[in-house]
């Protein structure tokens, strides 16, 4: 499966729809990874992101899944994560 630069793709789709050259982007870093193609995307979360405040970029996986489906036209989004340690 070839992966897409999703932030660049989103910026392009946003500019095409609005005419605005925005700094909109997906989060990047060790806590979240977005990989895949237009048919299937996998959002992977680290154990830290799984237990983080969901208002933070890395933990807001539902919002990123909606953005992928609505703005980027992705067909399927799968969520995967590292299990956090037991409480």
ABEGO torsion letter per residue (X at the ends): XBBBBAAAAAAAAAAAAAGBBBABBBBBEAABBBBEBAABBBBBBBAAAAABBAABAAABAAAAAAAAAAAAGBABBBBBBBBBBBX
